[in-house]
Amino acid sequence: MSDDGTIPINICPEEVDCVGADELKDMPGLFDMAKNLLKDGSNIVSNALGGNKTLVSDEVREARWAICQGCPMLQNNRCTECGCFMKVKVAFHATSCPLGKWDLTI
């Protein structure tokens, strides 16, 4: 962990096609990532308990993922803004992009 509380991402398994180490951005600190996970998890559970859909349609999931893939904040399928694994996050109805690029409506 660096002095500012962020976790540098500088390890890339050989079997994964990763961006160069000099192109990698730091993930948010552990506290911020935990806060983001709890917020999304709480929204998902509340949504499910309210009788609402938990997962989005395949079309919405694919549209969200396409937006993420075009975002410079996506690194190795994770968002460097929130720290989330975006291939998972895009599938849930009650989640949104931390940068506002997609939300509950897409």
C-alpha distances in whole Angstrom, upper triangle without the diagonal:
4,7,8,6,6,5,7,10,11,13,17,19,22,25,23,24,21,20,20,16,17,18,15,13,10,10,11,8,9,12,14,14,15,18,19,19,21,23,24,25,27,29,30,31,33,34,35,37,39,41,39,38,34,34,35,38,37,38,36,33,34,34,31,29,31,30,26,27,28,25,23,20,20,18,19,21,18,18,15,17,17,15,18,19,22,25,25,25,28,30,30,32,31,28,27,25,23,24,28,29,30,31,33,36,35
4,6,5,6,6,7,11,12,15,18,21,24,26,24,25,21,21,19,16,16,17,14,13,9,11,11,9,11,14,14,15,17,19,20,21,23,25,26,27,29,31,32,33,35,36,38,39,41,42,41,40,36,36,37,39,38,39,37,34,35,35,31,30,32,30,26,27,28,25,22,20,21,19,20,22,19,19,15,17,17,16,19,21,24,27,27,26,29,32,32,34,32,29,28,26,23,24,28,29,31,32,34,37,36
4,6,8,9,11,14,16,19,22,25,28,30,28,29,25,24,23,19,19,20,17,15,12,13,13,10,13,14,15,17,18,20,21,23,24,26,27,28,30,32,33,34,36,37,39,40,42,44,42,41,38,38,39,41,41,42,39,36,37,37,34,32,34,32,29,30,30,27,24,22,23,22,23,25,22,21,18,18,19,18,22,24,26,29,30,29,31,34,34,36,33,30,29,27,24,25,29,30,32,33,35,38,37
4,6,9,10,14,16,19,22,25,28,30,28,28,24,23,22,19,19,19,16,14,10,11,10,8,11,12,12,14,16,17,18,20,22,23,24,26,27,29,30,32,33,35,36,38,39,41,39,38,35,35,36,39,38,39,36,34,35,34,31,30,32,29,26,28,28,24,22,19,21,20,22,23,20,18,15,15,16,16,19,22,24,27,27,26,29,31,31,33,30,27,26,24,21,22,25,27,29,29,32,35,34
4,7,9,13,15,18,21,24,27,29,26,27,23,23,22,19,19,19,16,14,10,10,8,5,7,9,10,11,13,14,16,17,19,20,22,23,24,26,27,29,30,32,33,35,36,38,37,36,33,33,34,37,36,37,34,32,33,33,29,28,30,28,25,26,27,24,22,19,20,19,20,21,18,17,14,14,14,13,17,19,22,25,25,24,26,29,28,30,28,25,24,22,19,21,25,26,28,28,30,33,33
4,6,9,12,15,17,20,24,25,23,23,20,19,19,16,16,16,13,10,6,6,5,4,7,9,9,10,13,14,15,16,18,19,20,22,24,25,26,28,30,31,32,34,35,37,35,34,31,31,31,34,33,34,31,29,30,30,26,25,27,25,22,23,24,20,18,15,16,15,17,18,15,14,11,11,12,10,14,17,19,22,22,21,24,26,26,28,26,23,22,20,17,19,22,24,25,26,29,31,30
4,6,9,11,14,17,20,22,20,20,17,17,17,14,15,15,11,9,6,6,7,6,8,11,11,11,13,15,15,16,19,20,21,22,24,26,26,28,30,31,32,34,36,37,35,34,31,30,31,33,32,33,31,28,29,29,26,24,26,25,21,22,23,20,18,15,16,14,15,16,13,13,10,12,12,10,13,15,18,21,21,20,23,26,26,28,27,23,23,21,19,20,24,24,26,27,29,32,30
4,6,9,12,15,18,20,18,18,15,14,13,10,11,12,8,7,5,7,9,10,11,15,14,14,16,19,18,19,22,23,23,25,27,28,29,31,33,34,35,37,38,40,38,36,32,31,32,34,33,34,32,29,29,29,26,24,26,25,21,21,22,20,17,14,15,12,13,16,13,13,11,13,14,12,15,16,18,21,22,22,24,27,27,30,29,25,24,22,20,21,24,25,26,28,31,33,31
4,6,8,12,14,16,14,14,11,11,11,8,10,10,7,7,6,7,11,12,13,16,16,14,17,20,19,19,22,24,23,24,27,28,28,30,33,33,34,36,38,39,36,34,31,30,30,32,30,31,29,26,26,27,24,22,23,23,19,19,20,18,15,13,13,10,10,13,11,12,10,13,14,11,14,14,16,18,20,20,22,25,26,29,28,24,24,21,20,21,24,24,25,27,30,32,30
4,7,10,12,15,13,13,10,10,9,6,9,10,7,9,9,11,14,15,16,20,20,18,21,23,22,22,26,27,27,28,31,32,31,34,36,36,37,39,41,42,40,37,34,33,33,35,33,34,32,29,29,29,27,24,25,25,21,20,22,20,17,16,15,11,11,15,14,15,13,17,18,15,17,17,19,21,22,23,25,27,29,32,31,28,27,24,23,24,27,27,28,30,33,35,33
4,7,9,12,11,12,9,11,10,8,11,12,10,12,12,13,16,17,17,21,21,19,21,24,23,23,26,28,27,27,31,32,31,33,36,36,36,39,41,41,39,37,33,32,32,34,32,33,32,28,28,29,27,24,25,25,22,21,23,21,19,17,16,12,11,14,14,16,15,19,19,16,17,16,19,20,21,23,25,27,28,32,31,28,28,25,25,26,29,28,29,31,33,35,33
4,6,8,7,8,6,9,9,8,12,12,10,13,14,14,18,19,20,23,23,20,23,25,24,23,27,28,27,28,31,32,31,33,36,36,36,39,40,41,38,36,32,30,31,32,29,31,30,26,26,27,25,22,23,24,20,19,21,20,18,17,15,11,9,12,13,16,15,19,20,16,17,16,18,18,20,22,23,25,27,31,31,28,27,25,25,26,28,27,28,30,32,34,31
4,5,6,8,8,11,12,12,16,16,14,17,17,17,21,22,22,25,25,22,24,27,26,25,28,30,28,29,32,33,31,33,37,36,36,39,41,41,39,36,33,30,31,32,29,31,30,27,26,28,26,23,24,25,22,20,23,22,21,20,17,14,11,14,15,18,18,22,22,19,19,17,19,19,20,23,24,26,28,31,32,29,29,27,27,28,31,29,30,32,34,36,33
4,5,7,8,12,12,13,16,17,16,19,20,21,24,25,25,29,29,26,28,31,29,28,32,33,31,32,36,36,34,37,40,39,39,42,44,44,41,38,35,33,33,34,31,32,32,29,27,29,28,24,25,27,24,21,24,24,22,22,19,16,13,16,18,21,21,25,25,22,22,20,21,21,23,25,26,28,30,34,35,32,31,29,30,30,33,31,32,34,36,38,35
4,7,9,13,14,15,19,18,17,20,21,22,25,27,26,30,29,26,28,31,29,28,31,33,30,31,34,35,33,35,38,37,37,40,42,41,39,36,33,30,31,31,28,29,30,26,25,27,26,22,23,25,22,20,23,23,22,22,19,16,12,15,17,21,22,25,25,22,21,19,20,19,21,24,25,26,28,32,33,30,30,28,29,30,32,30,31,33,35,36,33
4,6,10,12,13,16,15,14,17,18,19,22,24,24,27,26,23,26,28,26,25,29,30,27,28,32,32,30,33,36,35,35,38,40,39,37,34,30,28,28,28,25,27,27,23,22,24,23,19,20,22,19,16,19,19,18,18,15,12,9,11,14,17,18,22,22,19,18,16,17,16,18,21,21,23,26,29,30,27,27,25,26,26,29,27,27,29,31,33,29
4,7,9,12,15,13,13,16,18,19,22,25,25,28,27,24,27,29,27,26,30,31,28,30,33,33,31,34,37,36,36,39,41,40,38,34,32,29,28,29,26,26,26,23,21,23,22,18,18,20,17,15,17,17,16,17,14,11,8,11,14,17,18,21,22,19,19,16,17,16,19,21,22,23,26,29,31,27,27,24,25,25,28,25,26,29,31,32,29
4,6,8,11,10,9,12,14,15,19,21,22,26,24,22,25,27,24,24,28,29,27,28,32,31,30,33,36,35,35,39,40,40,37,34,31,29,28,29,26,27,26,23,22,23,21,18,18,19,16,14,16,16,14,14,12,8,6,10,12,14,14,18,19,17,17,15,16,16,19,20,21,23,26,29,29,26,25,22,23,23,26,24,25,27,30,31,28
4,6,8,6,7,10,13,15,18,21,22,25,24,22,25,27,25,25,29,29,27,29,32,32,31,34,37,36,37,40,41,41,38,35,33,30,30,30,28,28,27,24,23,23,22,19,18,19,16,14,15,14,12,12,11,8,8,11,12,14,13,17,19,17,18,16,17,18,21,21,22,25,27,30,30,27,25,22,22,22,24,23,24,27,30,31,28
4,5,5,7,10,13,16,19,21,23,26,25,23,27,29,27,27,31,31,30,32,35,35,34,37,39,39,40,43,44,44,42,39,36,34,33,34,31,32,31,28,26,27,25,22,22,22,19,17,18,17,14,14,14,10,11,15,15,16,15,19,21,19,20,19,20,21,24,25,25,28,30,33,33,30,28,25,24,24,27,25,27,30,33,34,31
4,5,5,9,11,13,17,19,21,24,23,21,25,27,25,26,29,30,29,31,34,34,34,37,39,39,40,42,44,44,42,39,36,34,34,35,33,33,32,29,28,29,26,24,24,24,20,19,20,18,15,15,14,11,12,15,15,16,14,18,20,17,19,19,20,22,24,25,26,29,31,33,33,29,28,25,24,24,27,26,28,31,34,35,32
4,6,8,11,14,17,19,22,25,23,22,26,28,26,27,31,31,30,32,35,35,35,38,40,40,41,44,45,46,43,41,38,36,35,37,35,34,33,30,29,29,27,25,25,24,21,20,20,18,14,14,15,12,14,17,17,17,15,18,20,18,21,21,22,24,26,26,27,30,32,35,34,30,28,25,24,23,27,26,28,31,34,35,33
4,7,10,13,16,19,21,24,22,21,25,26,24,25,29,29,28,30,33,33,33,36,37,37,38,41,42,43,40,38,35,33,32,33,31,31,29,27,26,26,24,21,21,20,17,16,16,14,10,11,11,9,11,14,14,14,12,15,18,16,19,18,19,21,23,23,24,27,29,31,31,27,25,22,21,20,23,22,25,27,31,32,29
4,7,9,13,15,17,20,19,17,21,22,21,22,25,26,25,27,30,30,30,33,34,34,36,38,39,40,37,35,32,30,30,31,30,30,28,25,25,25,22,20,20,19,16,15,16,14,10,10,10,7,9,12,11,11,9,13,15,13,15,15,16,19,21,21,22,25,27,29,28,25,23,20,19,18,22,21,23,26,29,30,28
4,7,10,12,15,17,15,15,18,20,18,19,23,23,22,25,27,27,28,31,32,32,34,36,37,38,36,34,31,29,29,31,30,30,27,25,25,24,22,20,20,19,16,16,16,13,10,8,9,8,11,13,11,10,7,10,12,11,14,15,16,18,20,20,21,24,25,28,27,23,21,18,16,16,20,19,22,24,27,29,27
4,7,9,11,14,12,12,15,17,16,17,20,21,21,23,25,26,27,29,31,31,33,35,36,37,35,33,30,29,29,31,30,31,28,26,26,26,23,21,22,21,17,18,19,15,13,10,11,10,12,14,11,10,7,9,11,9,13,14,16,19,20,19,21,24,25,27,26,22,21,18,16,16,20,20,22,24,27,29,27
4,6,9,11,9,8,12,13,12,14,17,17,17,19,22,22,23,25,27,27,29,31,32,34,31,30,27,26,26,29,28,28,26,23,24,24,21,19,21,19,16,17,18,15,13,10,11,10,11,12,9,8,5,7,7,6,9,11,13,16,17,16,18,21,22,24,22,19,18,15,13,15,18,19,20,21,24,27,25
4,7,8,6,6,10,10,10,12,15,15,16,18,20,20,22,24,25,26,28,30,31,32,30,29,26,26,26,29,29,29,26,24,25,25,21,21,23,21,17,19,20,17,15,12,13,13,15,15,11,9,7,7,6,6,10,13,14,18,18,16,19,22,21,23,21,18,17,15,12,14,17,19,20,21,23,26,25
4,5,5,6,9,10,11,12,14,15,17,18,20,21,23,24,26,27,29,30,32,34,32,31,28,28,29,32,31,32,29,27,28,28,25,24,26,24,21,23,24,20,19,15,16,16,17,18,14,13,10,10,9,9,12,15,17,20,20,19,22,24,23,25,23,20,20,18,15,17,20,22,23,23,26,29,28
4,5,5,6,8,10,10,12,14,15,16,18,20,21,22,24,25,27,28,30,32,30,29,26,26,28,31,31,32,29,27,28,29,25,24,27,25,22,24,25,22,21,18,18,17,18,18,14,14,12,12,10,9,11,14,17,20,19,18,21,23,22,24,22,19,20,19,16,19,22,23,24,24,26,29,28
4,6,5,6,9,10,11,12,14,15,16,18,20,21,22,24,26,27,28,30,29,29,26,26,28,31,32,33,30,27,29,29,26,25,28,26,23,25,27,24,23,19,20,20,21,20,17,16,14,13,11,11,13,16,18,22,20,18,22,24,22,24,21,19,19,19,16,19,21,23,24,23,25,28,28
4,5,5,6,9,10,10,12,14,15,17,18,20,21,22,24,26,27,29,27,27,24,24,25,29,29,30,27,25,27,26,23,22,25,23,20,23,24,20,20,16,17,18,19,18,14,13,11,10,7,8,11,14,16,19,18,16,19,21,20,22,19,16,16,15,12,15,18,20,20,20,22,25,25
4,5,5,6,9,10,11,12,14,15,16,18,20,21,22,24,26,27,26,25,22,22,23,26,26,27,24,22,24,24,20,20,23,21,18,20,22,19,19,15,15,15,16,15,11,11,10,9,6,6,7,11,13,16,15,13,16,18,17,20,17,14,15,14,12,15,17,19,19,19,21,24,23
4,5,5,6,9,10,10,12,14,15,16,18,20,21,22,24,26,25,24,21,22,23,27,27,29,26,23,26,26,22,22,25,24,21,23,25,22,22,19,18,19,19,18,14,14,14,13,10,9,10,13,15,18,16,14,18,19,18,20,17,15,16,16,14,18,20,22,21,20,21,25,25
4,5,5,6,9,10,10,12,14,15,16,18,20,21,22,25,23,23,20,21,23,26,27,28,25,23,26,26,22,22,25,23,21,24,25,22,23,19,19,20,21,19,16,15,14,13,9,10,11,14,16,19,17,15,18,19,17,19,16,14,14,15,13,16,18,20,20,18,19,23,23
4,5,5,6,8,10,11,12,14,15,16,18,20,21,23,21,21,18,18,20,23,24,25,21,20,22,22,18,19,22,20,17,20,22,19,20,16,16,17,18,16,13,12,12,10,7,8,8,11,12,16,14,11,14,16,14,16,13,10,11,11,9,13,14,17,16,15,16,20,20
4,5,5,6,8,10,10,12,14,15,16,18,20,21,20,19,16,17,18,22,23,24,21,19,21,22,18,18,22,20,18,21,23,20,21,18,17,18,18,16,13,12,14,13,9,9,8,10,12,14,12,10,13,14,13,15,12,10,12,13,12,16,17,18,17,16,17,20,20
4,6,5,6,8,10,10,12,14,15,16,18,20,19,19,16,18,20,23,24,26,23,21,24,24,21,21,25,23,21,24,26,24,25,21,21,22,22,20,17,16,17,16,12,12,11,14,15,18,15,13,16,17,14,15,12,11,14,15,14,18,19,21,19,17,18,21,22
4,5,5,6,9,10,11,12,14,15,16,19,17,17,15,17,18,22,23,24,21,20,23,23,19,20,23,22,20,23,25,22,23,20,20,22,22,20,17,16,17,15,11,13,12,14,15,17,15,12,15,16,13,13,10,9,11,13,12,15,16,18,17,14,15,18,19
4,5,5,6,9,10,10,12,14,15,17,15,15,12,13,15,18,20,21,18,16,19,19,16,17,20,19,17,20,22,20,22,19,18,20,20,17,15,14,16,14,11,12,10,12,12,14,11,9,11,12,9,10,7,6,9,11,11,15,15,16,14,12,12,16,16
4,5,5,6,9,10,11,12,14,16,15,14,11,13,15,19,20,22,19,17,21,21,18,19,23,22,20,23,25,23,25,22,21,22,22,19,17,17,19,17,14,14,12,13,14,15,12,10,13,13,10,11,9,9,12,14,15,18,18,20,18,15,15,18,19
4,5,5,6,8,10,10,12,14,14,14,12,14,17,21,23,24,21,20,23,24,20,22,25,24,22,26,28,26,27,24,23,25,25,22,20,19,21,19,16,17,15,17,17,19,15,13,16,15,12,12,9,10,13,16,16,19,19,21,19,16,15,19,20
4,6,5,6,9,10,10,13,11,12,10,12,14,18,20,21,18,17,21,21,18,20,23,22,20,24,26,24,26,23,22,25,25,22,20,19,21,19,16,17,15,17,16,18,15,12,14,13,10,9,6,7,10,14,14,17,16,18,16,13,11,15,16
4,6,5,6,9,10,11,10,9,7,9,12,15,17,19,16,15,19,19,17,18,22,21,20,23,25,24,26,23,22,24,24,21,19,19,21,20,17,17,14,15,15,16,12,10,12,11,7,7,5,7,11,14,16,19,18,19,16,14,12,15,16
4,5,5,6,8,10,10,11,8,11,14,18,20,22,20,19,22,23,21,22,25,25,24,27,29,28,30,27,26,27,27,24,22,22,24,23,19,20,17,18,18,19,15,14,16,14,11,11,9,11,15,18,19,22,21,23,20,17,15,18,19
4,5,5,6,9,9,11,10,13,15,19,22,23,20,20,24,24,21,23,27,26,25,28,30,29,31,28,27,29,29,26,24,24,26,24,21,22,19,21,20,21,18,16,17,16,12,11,9,12,15,18,19,22,21,23,20,17,14,18,19
4,6,5,7,5,7,7,10,12,15,18,20,17,17,21,21,19,21,24,23,23,26,28,27,30,27,26,28,28,25,24,23,26,24,21,22,19,20,19,20,17,14,15,14,10,8,7,10,13,17,19,22,20,21,18,15,12,15,16
4,5,5,5,6,6,9,12,15,18,20,18,18,21,22,20,22,25,25,25,27,30,29,32,29,28,30,29,26,25,25,27,26,23,23,20,21,20,20,17,15,16,14,10,10,9,13,16,20,21,24,23,24,20,17,14,17,18
4,5,7,10,9,13,16,19,22,24,22,21,25,26,24,26,29,29,28,31,33,32,35,32,31,33,32,29,28,27,30,28,25,26,23,24,23,23,20,19,20,17,14,13,12,15,19,22,24,27,25,27,23,20,17,20,22
4,6,9,10,14,16,18,22,23,21,21,25,25,24,26,29,28,28,31,33,32,35,32,31,34,34,30,29,28,31,29,26,27,24,25,24,24,21,20,20,18,15,13,12,15,18,22,24,26,24,26,22,19,16,18,20
4,7,9,12,14,16,20,21,20,20,24,24,23,25,28,28,28,31,33,32,35,33,32,34,34,30,29,29,32,30,27,28,25,25,24,24,21,20,20,17,14,12,12,16,19,23,25,28,25,26,23,19,16,18,20
4,6,9,11,13,17,18,16,17,20,21,19,22,25,24,25,28,29,29,32,30,29,31,31,27,27,26,29,27,25,26,23,23,22,21,19,17,17,14,11,9,9,13,16,20,22,24,22,23,19,16,12,14,16
4,6,7,10,13,15,13,13,17,18,17,19,22,22,22,25,27,27,30,28,26,29,28,24,24,24,27,26,23,24,21,21,19,18,16,15,14,11,9,7,9,12,15,18,21,23,21,21,17,15,11,13,14
4,7,10,13,15,13,12,16,17,15,17,20,20,20,23,25,25,28,25,24,26,25,21,21,21,25,23,21,21,18,17,16,15,12,11,11,9,6,5,7,10,13,16,19,22,20,20,17,14,11,14,14
4,7,9,11,10,9,12,14,13,14,17,18,18,20,22,22,25,24,22,24,23,19,19,20,23,23,20,20,17,16,14,13,10,10,9,6,5,5,8,10,13,15,18,21,19,19,15,13,11,13,12
4,7,8,6,6,10,11,10,12,15,15,16,18,20,21,24,23,21,23,23,19,19,19,23,22,20,21,17,16,14,13,11,10,8,6,6,5,9,10,12,14,18,19,17,16,13,11,9,10,9
4,5,5,6,9,10,11,12,14,16,17,18,20,22,25,24,22,24,24,20,21,22,25,25,23,24,20,18,16,14,13,13,10,8,9,9,13,14,15,17,20,22,20,18,14,14,12,12,10
4,6,5,6,9,10,10,12,14,15,16,18,20,23,23,20,23,22,18,20,21,24,24,23,23,20,17,15,12,12,13,10,8,11,11,15,15,16,17,21,22,20,18,15,15,14,14,11
4,5,5,6,9,10,11,12,14,15,17,19,22,22,20,23,22,19,21,21,24,24,23,24,21,19,16,14,15,14,11,10,12,12,16,16,16,17,21,21,19,16,13,14,13,12,9
4,5,5,6,8,10,11,12,14,16,17,21,20,18,21,21,18,19,18,22,21,20,21,18,17,13,12,13,12,8,8,10,9,12,12,12,13,17,18,15,13,10,10,10,9,6
4,6,5,6,9,10,11,12,14,16,19,18,16,18,18,14,16,16,20,19,18,19,15,14,10,9,9,9,5,5,8,9,12,11,11,12,16,17,16,13,11,11,11,11,8
4,5,5,6,9,10,10,12,14,18,18,15,18,17,14,16,16,20,20,20,20,17,15,11,9,11,12,8,9,12,13,16,14,14,14,18,18,17,14,12,13,14,13,10
4,5,5,6,9,10,11,13,17,17,15,18,18,15,17,16,20,19,19,20,17,16,12,11,13,13,9,10,13,13,15,14,13,12,16,16,14,11,9,11,12,11,7
4,5,5,6,9,10,11,15,14,12,16,16,13,14,13,16,16,16,16,14,13,9,9,11,9,6,8,10,11,13,11,9,9,12,13,11,9,6,9,10,10,7
4,5,5,6,9,10,13,13,10,13,13,10,11,11,15,16,15,15,13,11,7,7,9,9,6,9,12,13,15,13,12,10,14,14,14,11,10,12,14,14,10
4,5,5,6,9,12,13,11,14,14,12,14,13,16,17,18,18,16,14,11,10,13,13,10,12,15,16,18,16,14,12,15,15,14,11,10,13,16,15,11
4,5,5,7,10,11,10,13,15,12,13,12,15,15,15,16,15,14,11,11,14,13,10,13,15,16,17,14,12,10,12,11,11,7,8,11,14,13,10
4,5,5,8,8,6,10,11,9,9,8,11,12,12,13,11,11,7,9,12,11,9,12,14,16,17,13,11,9,11,10,11,8,9,12,15,15,12
4,6,8,9,7,9,10,8,10,10,13,14,15,15,14,12,9,10,13,13,11,14,17,19,20,17,15,12,14,14,15,11,12,16,18,18,15
4,7,9,8,11,13,11,13,12,14,14,16,17,16,15,12,13,17,16,14,17,20,21,22,18,16,13,15,13,14,10,12,16,19,19,15
4,5,6,9,12,11,11,9,10,11,13,14,14,14,11,13,16,15,14,17,19,20,21,17,14,11,12,10,12,9,11,15,18,19,16
4,5,8,11,11,11,9,9,10,13,14,14,15,13,15,18,17,16,20,22,23,23,20,17,13,13,11,14,12,15,18,21,22,19
4,6,10,10,8,6,5,7,9,10,11,12,11,14,16,15,15,18,20,21,21,17,15,11,10,9,13,11,14,16,20,21,19
4,7,6,5,5,6,9,10,9,10,9,8,10,13,13,13,16,18,20,20,16,14,11,12,12,14,12,14,17,20,21,18
4,5,5,6,7,10,12,10,10,10,10,12,14,14,15,18,20,23,23,19,18,15,15,15,18,16,18,20,23,24,22
4,6,8,10,13,14,11,11,9,10,10,13,14,15,17,20,23,23,20,19,16,17,18,20,18,19,21,24,25,23
4,7,10,12,12,10,8,6,6,7,9,10,11,14,16,19,19,16,16,14,15,16,18,16,16,18,20,22,19
4,6,9,8,6,5,4,6,8,10,10,11,14,16,18,18,15,14,12,12,14,16,15,15,17,19,22,19
4,5,6,5,6,7,6,10,11,10,11,15,16,18,17,13,12,9,9,10,13,12,13,15,18,20,18
4,6,5,8,10,10,14,15,13,15,18,19,21,20,16,14,11,10,11,14,14,16,18,21,23,21
4,6,8,11,11,15,15,13,15,18,18,20,18,14,12,9,7,8,11,12,14,15,18,21,19
4,6,9,10,13,13,11,13,16,16,17,15,12,11,9,6,9,12,13,14,14,17,20,19
4,7,9,12,12,11,13,16,16,18,17,14,13,11,10,12,15,16,16,17,19,22,20
4,6,9,8,7,10,12,12,15,14,11,11,10,10,13,15,15,14,15,17,20,18
4,6,6,6,9,11,12,15,15,12,13,12,12,15,16,16,15,16,18,20,18
4,5,5,6,9,10,13,14,10,10,9,11,13,14,13,12,13,15,17,14
4,6,6,7,10,13,15,12,12,12,14,16,17,15,14,15,16,18,15
4,6,6,8,11,12,10,12,12,14,17,17,16,14,14,15,17,15
4,5,6,9,9,7,8,9,11,14,14,13,11,11,12,14,13
4,6,8,9,7,8,8,12,13,13,12,9,9,10,12,10
4,7,9,8,10,12,15,17,16,15,12,11,11,13,11
4,6,6,9,11,14,17,15,15,12,10,9,12,11
4,6,8,12,14,17,15,15,11,9,6,9,9
4,7,11,13,15,14,15,11,8,6,10,11
4,7,9,12,11,12,9,7,7,10,10
4,6,8,7,8,6,4,6,9,9
4,5,5,6,5,6,9,11,10
4,6,8,9,9,12,14,14
4,6,8,10,13,15,14
4,5,7,10,11,11
4,7,11,11,9
4,7,7,6
4,5,6
4,6
4
